[in-house]
């Protein structure tokens, strides 16, 4: 029976000792039973090194090197952003391009992608049909322009791409939210909205006029 009392007493003292240190601070390294390779011999960025003559860990890149080997040539092109039309909306002379980069194919799937992204990122301010009457207008944001005025109907696609990329006025940049290809898809969908808002009977193909009751 005596051993039972001693065991209980030991447990109580141990528990009180452990709980008594709760909230206290210590500068000593915690005891790690299983370090699991947490502490390895390694260099940290911009640290010093006695191995190299200049004393730096970071090594300068050899002159003339470029990024390479990112799975495919197409991936490398995207990483390097070597196509100014696709990634900047500009031609070789630095002017805004009209139309779309050669790397872009505008088809039904591309427009559907543009509609999806437009609905998520653009419609809250510009409205579902691009008239500037989005939900934000009900909360005091009344300066959103309509896409259907003459200036924006005739503006170069490259200029629109630049606005999406860098923002303009109260509109912030969407470069981090929309990949370059998705920005072009949004532009294509905006052009579709503009075309729809100013379409006439003459724009309807002959084979579809009967479906609309047009003779």
PyMOL commands that set and color helices and strands:
alter all, ss='L'
color gray80, all
select helices_A, chain A and resi 2-20+73-80+84-88+108-121+123-126+135-139+150-154+157-166+180-197+201-203+206-212
alter helices_A, ss='H'
color red, helices_A
deselect
rebuild
show_as cartoon
